[in-house]
Amino acid sequence: MEDAGDSGEADRRLRLEVQRRADGLLLHVAGELDVASCDALRSVVDDLSEEQVPRIVIDLSDLAFTDSTGLGVLVRAHKHARASGTTFAIACPRGQVRDLFKMTGLVDALHVLGTAEEAWAIADDRLQPRRQDR
């Protein structure tokens, strides 16, 4: 994982890990995402959005904290993905992070799901051609 920032305890620093799959990307985000660390996530998300992949799933299972700045980076990532035709979902927010998504009403808008598997499955469903009733 890539560490962002050099202050604070090791478990609080933002850590980012990208897993490339044949059909998309999984970005695992851990630590704390705030005004001091959001540029690292923004940079990685910008790089990923240029790869023209069919889907991006962001796994927040190990993200302990985010503030409105971090949330803004995720909203921006969602908008860029939609504009490029990439399916985008967020998986596994816990505690304060989950509460923030609920409080802001972004659970449905950003496709926030309980597990990475659920997020990947919803991405699979959206990528399947729609059958037309005859």
N, C-alpha and C positions, 0 to 999 in steps of 0.2 A: 504494500500500500504506500501511497505517496503521502508524506506528512506536510501539512501546511502550518507554518508558524513555528516558533521555537520557544514560546513561553508557556508556563502552566504545566500541569501534570500530563504525563504521556497519554493517559486515557481520555483527556479532554481535548487534545489537539485534533484538528480535522484530518481525517485519513480518507483517501479516495482510492478505490480499486476498480478498474474496468475489466470486465470479462467479455471478450468478443465471442459471439456465437455465429453460426452460419446465417441465422435469421434475425440478428439484432445484437443489441448491446445491453449488458446489465452493469449498472454503476452502483457499487456499494459505497455508502457514505457513513462514516463513523466519527464519533467524538462530538464536538460542538461546532455549530454553524452560526456565525454571528458577523457583525460588521467587520471584525478583524480578520475573519477567515473566508468570507464569501467570495473574494476575488479568485481564490484557488478553484472553488467549485464552478464559478462562472467561466473561467478559462477552460476547464475540462469539458464542460457542457457545450461551450462554443465549438471546441475542436470536434466533439462527437457529432454535433449537428451538421458539420460539413461532410461527414462520411456517407451521407445519403443511405442510411440503413432503414429497413422496414419498421423497426421498433426500437424503443429505448425504455427500459424499466429501471427506475431508480429505487434501490433497496435502502430504506432508512432504519432497518432493524437495530442498528448499533449507533444511531444518532441520538445522543442524550439530550440535546438542547438545540433549538433554533430560535432566532428572533425574526422580526419582520423583514429584515434585510435578507436573511436566508430564504424566507418564504418567497420574497420577491424574485430571487434567482430561480427558484423552482417554477414560479408562474411564467417567467420569461422563457425558461426552457420548454415549457408546455406550448407556449405560443409559437416558438420557433419550430418545434416539431410538427405542429398542426399545419403551419404554413408550407412546410416542405413535404407534407404527406406522410410523415412518420407517425406511427402509433406510439403514444406516450402513456405510461402509467407509473404510479408511485406505490411502493409496497412497504408494509410493516412498520408504519410509524408507531412509536410507543410513548407512553407517558405524556410529558409536556408537549412533545411534537404532535402527537395524535390530537391532543386537546386543542392545539392551535389550529390545525386543519378543520376541526369541527366548529370551533368558535368563529372562524372566518367564512364558513360555508363553502370551503373549497374541496371537500371530500369528493363530491360528484364531478365538479368541474375539472379537477385534475386527475380523475380516475384513481383515487386512493383506495388501496385494497389491503387486506389483512396479511397476505403472504406473497412472496415473489412468484410462487407457482400460480396463484390466482391472477396476479398481474400479467404474467406471461400468457395464461390461458385467455384472458380477455383480449389481449393483443392478438392472439391466434384467431379468436372469433371475429375480430374486426378486419382481419386480413383475408378471411375466406370470402370468395365471391358469393354474392347473395343469389339465392335460388329464386327464380320467378315462378309464381303459381301459374299453372296452366288451366 
